[in-house]
Amino acid sequence: QVQLVESGGRLVQAGGSLRLSCAASGRTFSTRAMGWFRQAPGKEREFVATISRSGDTTVYADSVKGRFTISRDNAKNTVYLQMNSLKLEDTAVYYCASSGWSTPNPGIQPNLYRYWGQGTQVTVSS
């Protein structure tokens, strides 16, 4: 089973930047698409970004496009989310997710991802 651990979440002022990291266990990291999702209080978990196995393809939610960048380092079994120009609306728990063996391209739906981290809190202040 794949285990994921997020880190990097903290309090940051609006307009600031933050980089989240997600470290994955196992030897199959390079065979799995990875994604970032977030959940704010009182809201459903929503898609943020996804990256293909090789890192050649990325997809972003409209709300973060142009501000966030997802990347991966397969040699380190790590996926990143660089967040710039942060807004109050970005406040949420951010989750890292991995695809399963049979779903190499899960897309933007959270139910198509097999493994999840415990989340890291990002709070944007005014």
Solvent accessible surface area in square Angstrom, and as a share of the most:
residue,aa,sasa,rsa
1,Q,177,0.79
2,V,15,0.09
3,Q,124,0.55
4,L,12,0.06
5,V,86,0.50
6,E,11,0.05
7,S,59,0.38
8,G,38,0.37
9,G,25,0.24
10,R,128,0.47
11,L,114,0.57
12,V,14,0.08
13,Q,133,0.59
14,A,51,0.40
15,G,56,0.54
16,G,22,0.21
17,S,54,0.35
18,L,13,0.06
19,R,137,0.50
20,L,0,0.00
21,S,26,0.17
22,C,0,0.00
23,A,53,0.41
24,A,13,0.10
25,S,46,0.30
26,G,49,0.47
27,R,236,0.86
28,T,46,0.27
29,F,6,0.03
30,S,57,0.37
31,T,56,0.33
32,R,23,0.08
33,A,3,0.02
34,M,1,0.00
35,G,0,0.00
36,W,0,0.00
37,F,0,0.00
38,R,14,0.05
39,Q,62,0.28
40,A,23,0.18
41,P,123,0.78
42,G,93,0.89
43,K,138,0.58
44,E,148,0.67
45,R,79,0.29
46,E,76,0.34
47,F,25,0.10
48,V,1,0.00
49,A,0,0.00
50,T,13,0.07
51,I,6,0.03
52,S,21,0.14
53,R,102,0.37
54,S,84,0.54
55,G,28,0.27
56,D,116,0.60
57,T,72,0.42
58,T,55,0.32
59,V,67,0.39
60,Y,50,0.19
61,A,20,0.15
62,D,135,0.70
63,S,63,0.41
64,V,1,0.00
65,K,145,0.62
66,G,82,0.78
67,R,33,0.12
68,F,6,0.02
69,T,71,0.42
70,I,5,0.03
71,S,48,0.31
72,R,31,0.11
73,D,46,0.24
74,N,51,0.26
75,A,101,0.78
76,K,137,0.58
77,N,34,0.18
78,T,15,0.09
79,V,0,0.00
80,Y,35,0.13
81,L,0,0.00
82,Q,57,0.25
83,M,0,0.00
84,N,61,0.31
85,S,61,0.39
86,L,3,0.02
87,K,92,0.39
88,L,89,0.44
89,E,126,0.56
90,D,2,0.01
91,T,36,0.21
92,A,2,0.01
93,V,41,0.24
94,Y,0,0.00
95,Y,33,0.13
96,C,0,0.00
97,A,0,0.00
98,S,0,0.00
99,S,0,0.00
100,G,10,0.10
101,W,200,0.70
102,S,99,0.64
103,T,46,0.27
104,P,46,0.29
105,N,111,0.57
106,P,7,0.04
107,G,33,0.31
108,I,84,0.42
109,Q,92,0.41
110,P,41,0.26
111,N,120,0.62
112,L,79,0.39
113,Y,11,0.04
114,R,137,0.50
115,Y,31,0.12
116,W,78,0.27
117,G,9,0.09
118,Q,146,0.65
119,G,15,0.15
120,T,18,0.10
121,Q,88,0.39
122,V,0,0.00
123,T,48,0.28
124,V,7,0.04
125,S,37,0.24
126,S,129,0.83
